[in-house]
Amino acid sequence: MRQFRGFVQAAGGLARDRGGNFAIVFGFAASVLALGVGFAVNVSQLYNAKSSLQGVVDAAVTSTARDLTTGVIKEADANKSVQAFLDANSAAGILQADQIVIDKLTVDRTARTVRADVHADVAFYFPLFSMGDMQRVPVSTTALYSDKTIEVAMMLDVTGSMAGQKIKDLKAAAANAVDSFLDNQSQANPRVRVSIVPYANSVNAGSLAESSVYVETKASQRKQAPGNDDPKYVSASSRPDNCATERKGTYQYSDAGPDVSMVNRDYFLSDFAKSSRTAACPAAALMPLTADADALKNVIKTFAASGGTAGHIGVQWAWYMLSENWGSVMEASQRPAKMDPKKVAKIAILMTDGEFNLSYFDASSVGEVYNDAGKEPTRTAAKTLCAAMRDQGIEIFTIGFDLQEKNAKATLQDCASADTGKIKHFYQAANGTELNAAFLEIARNIETLTIKR
């Protein structure tokens, strides 16, 4: 008890001595605390400034590289483009336009890169003797650009199972994808062109039918079609429509041009359409490669759901739209470029909502057109075509929309190219929102510009 009383007395004495050493110590501690708070605020300010600056410069350089890629600007305009972007966007966060200075901008024609070295001088909120009243914050960003042209063929499912909301969702998503691919490029010299191939019981070859589709008029003609310069060629005046089924014979799984062998319009097609009460071919005709967004979207507007899922026929025609061998039957502006990985990227996007379920080449009667008759699965033909396309250098993305069939997912996964880095090639979409997101992500991935800090 005596020891406790002594402790209390000592503490009380210290408390009463507020004007002595304690006040000095307290004042020193308060100064140190203020310096610490000021230092912490300055460090936070520098971190925020660097983060904001990095984001603005990344966006400026990436935008400039994209404009170089698409041909909107020339290399000589790169510095002006970066500066204009910095001036327009640097007010974000705590940065002001007049604080950002481009130290060096380098356009490397060999490496195909744009590099910007930039700094901003940041005035501290709390000037300290150890830090001064201003600090320079430097950042660097490099973005790749390319002079490759891009050709995209979109195979789109317009079969009967797409009726109702699903066909509406497809129309919206496909139109948005077209805009995403074709926006912000020179119309005089477009870098990106897009083709659309709607499919169901067959493909509507449109204006290409006359020079590339052989109409079988009797059962004995259900074999490999002749070349389009053969006397057996069926003229436009006698063809019932512009429908095309699969190619037959030696060239079934190739992209040989129609001069070598035309594509068949199977003899069974008309009777099959009548018996199934479906359209022989889609109302919407295919559209060869074009940079005309309005023309593509006008085709999309005509989509109508009807018919079975002859997916391998859709795959086949998507390939033709990317093949230089088919250029002879197309207008000059529609012709695919020669295959050259250094100069052109060829992309196929294959979309379906279900299992591929009908074919003509291996059917011996109208009743055997559907796969439940025990024929070779149509998905086998589709996979064979996909493998041939990939071997030729075509990159394939696939989208399954509200898939219900057990084999549909496996077929699309098998057809898709292998994933590379963060870019995937097979997508599943459960609804219209996810379908739209899948198309837009594919469009972004195709035009990806990688940033190296």
Secondary structure by P-SEA (a helix, b strand, c coil): caaaaaaaaaaaaaaaccccaaaaaaaaaaaaaaaaaaaaaaaaaaaaaaaaaaaaaaaaaaaaaaaaaaccccccaaaaaaaaaaaaccccccccccccccccccccccccbbbbbbbbbbbbcccccccccbbbbbbbbbbbbbcbbbbbbbbcccccccccaaaaaaaaaaaaaaaaaccccccccccbbbbbbbbcccccccccccccccccccccccccccccccccccccccccccccccccccccccccccccbbbbcccaaaaaaaaaccccccccccccccccaaaaaaaaaacccccccaaaaaaaaaaaaacccccccccccccccccccccbbbbbbbbbcccccccccccccccccccccccccaaaaaaaaaaaaaaabbbbbbbbccccccaaaaaaaaaccccccccccbbbbccaaaaaaaaaaaaaaabbbbbcc
